[in-house]
Amino acid sequence: MKICTVLKQVPDAEASIRTSGSGVDLAGVTFVMDGMDEYGVEEAIRLREAGHTAEIFTLALGPRRFEEAIRTSLAIGCDRAIHIETDEALDVITQARVLADAVKKEGADLVFVGGKEADWDSSALGPALAEALGWTHLDWTTKFVLTGTTIEATHDTDAGNETVKLSLPAVITTQQGLNEPRYPTLPNIMKAKRKELRKATLADYAAHAPLTKIASEAIQVKARLNKILSGEGPETAKQLITLLRDEAKVI
Amino acid sequence: MLTLPEQFLFAVLLIASLYYAYLGFSEVIGVINRGATTYYPRTNHPVARLRDAIVRTITQVTVFRDRPVVSFFHSFVFYGFIFYGLVNIVDFIEGYVPAEVLAPIHASIFGGLFRLGADVFGSLVLIGVAYLLSRRFAAEDPKLEKFNPTVLLHPGVTAGGIRRDSLIVGCFILLHVGCRMLAAGSLLAAEGHNDPWQPVASLIANVIGHAPNRIIGWHIGWWGALGLVLAFLPYFPRSKHIHLFAAPARFALERRHVDGSPVPLGALEPLDLEDDTVEQFGVERLEQLRFTQLLDPYACIQCNRCTNACPAHATGKALAPSAIEINKRYELNAIRTEFAEKKIGSRPVMEFVMSESALWACTACGACVEVCPVGCEQLTDIIDYRRDAVMTKGEFPQQLNNAFRNLERTSNPWGIAQAKREEWKNADTVAPTVAENPDFEVLYWVGCAGSYDPSAQKTARAFAEILNHAKVNFAILGKSEGCTGDPARRAGNEYLYHSLATGNVETLNATLLDEKLDPNKAKRVVATCPHCFNALKNDYPQLGGNYKVVHHTQLIEELIAAGELPEMILDEKFTYHDPCYLGRHNGVYEAPRSVLTGGGKAGATFAEMPRNKNNSFCCGAGGAQFWKEEEPGTMKVAENRYREAEATGAKTIAAGCPFCKSMLASSESAGREGAPVIMDIAELVAENLRKTKAKLGLAG
């Protein structure tokens, strides 16, 4: 079996994001492997540790800086990686088509990808990838058991959760609760430096012409009211409650 | 003199005994030789080392650090045994040389003094050993063998190994010295007179009665005394009694800098992280230890003083530092021959040295190392085992995962953006960055706590206020400052520590040193966090960062002495909690006390806690404990300490560390109404400054 873990490198959740001109200014920002993708990498490694014979490879589509996140996945335990390097900001459907072509060429049976990656927060990459591959898929997975080629998995729904059965090949999108990603050990960090990280370009894969292009970006800034209540404690507390209930309508 | 057959028999037994003792001691040497070398020199300045080791041994100064009564009786045995070395040699000669030949020597003043020494010291040894045996076997002092139920002990220990060994050693000494006294008494009885130089032997002679045939008592006594030595010599290498050789050796092999000065407790052994063929980081098995850590279990006399001092053990946790050395020793005794011959390695240490909970219960406070009478480094073992757990195996408490990730991503364990590092400043705080004030004289290292923790931010603001008032030309690094790596290093993540520290060393070398990196011309750096202070002072020289580092209490003391700050006057009763990384790890005890007490003028307003200075009790934060849940026990470490502080009757607990402040403030008892408040010394000094200004009618 071949397992593919798709990952992205995104700004750390703590990073402050600024805009500059018509785009996001990423200078000085710390980048990390997307947290949701990391659950997929961990789950793939756990499948192998549970006794499944599998080759696990990382697949990433993005600029050169992605290398660091890819090395992290290799340090966690992926066997090799393919990095389709591009500085182009591709829309999610195009990304899915390129990745699908790569998954097919590598002959993977199972793909893990984060439920909602922190770059565009679209939740669409996993489903679009499944669509492009013509495979079944399950999103927001919190429990995953593989027996032979049958998957029994639980995922969140709006009202709770449901447990389903599906067969390989499949695309699984992952999220918090599925597992606790491990901290890479130092010998594995060292080994990761020697593992294969194959570079590819968009031209190596079909259907890479972007369908959507970003014209400009802006960060929404909400101005504060800076309203300060004056008076004694109990009095101002009453005023605050009235304001929160009647004006802000938050309680 | 012995009869000829006796002389022959003794010679044969002596050779056999020495042979088996040689085998045993060779094994011990073989075991220790398997250890790796250490970063800090262990054999430089041999004369000074030897001198200091002898002084420390002879004065028993490290023994008298704790348990004065026991140490007093131990000194009877110790000094008695030193003298008995001579006694045994003389007795041996007497067995082989006719009495007439030795008579002139015996008749001299030296002979008299020697007999007096043997008589008195022999009696002292008997009194000492009788006390020590009764303490263990009759009074059953719980300090000796009582471990928390969760402490992992070697099967040899649970089978009563320590008691058996103690009994053998005790009985050997009793019989050895007892027989020697019998021999001396019998000789007097046979010769038909008393000896004013030997009051006790004379007493024995009188009891058994003067008669020529009493010479048989001399033969029995002689054989009992020296024969037992022959029997005991091969047992030495198996027994904890080997401490009488290993402890002085341990003193001589203590850590020293190249210039011969002692290495403070706060410095850890670095690791080679450059070699990417290495697959083992830290220590998984005994043979991966450094040689001094393999000497430790032989130096250890299993007195449990370290376990009594350990904050984790005192609060019911699975950690007992003495068990580390004891368990190592019992395992080494079991595998000694093949291990010494390098035929086998040991089992993984986590199977027999300590449990996982014990490993992660350590606060790295150093109380165990400080109190140890024989110079063991239990803490070094713990850090090495943590290194293996974190870096090689990736098995460690889940909460530390967050701390590590935060350190990697945001350069602080809180995980708050580096961009917000200067947000501790209020609108009216004056604290320019190095870029804003390039001609600064003192660099204020704010630290992550000072930058991000609301309680420590108050300390940082108070300290900036103090520096400004005292017109100290200072600057901060602002966003170029990152975590020193202390929490990562003490949690065993040397790799992460290394990446954080190398970045800081680069920044600091460029900021504090001239182009030639001359440490003598370095600008000073002051830290309000003892963990930062220790890292800058003791960790960074290993990476080429040699700075002049002071703690803020030291700088404040200087400024008060220079008249730049008013002397401290505290109206209400207060106490001071020594932070481990300021006190024990770096020996700074007086500066904070001097600041707080106005140079000792506070009198009864200042109440010292029972456990203070080098015997201070940890707050529970160190060794990365702050970043994880406390291991299971019967009480929180901070609660234990807070109650001690409260019992002094203090209204204010002064601290010199943001983590101590935070831990003590979050202890259960601190939440009660009217409970003493915890404040950093900088906050108290700033408050005093404001009060003084108000009194003098000066503005703000």
Interface residues (C-beta under 8 A of the other chain):
Chain A: D12 E14 A15 S16 G28 T30 V32 E180 R182 Y183 P184 T185 L186 P187 N188 I189 M190 K193
Chain B: L273 D276 V278 E279 Q280 F281 V390 M391 T392 K393 G394 F396 Q398 N401 F404 R405 R409 T410 G415 I416 A417 Q418 A419 K420 Y495
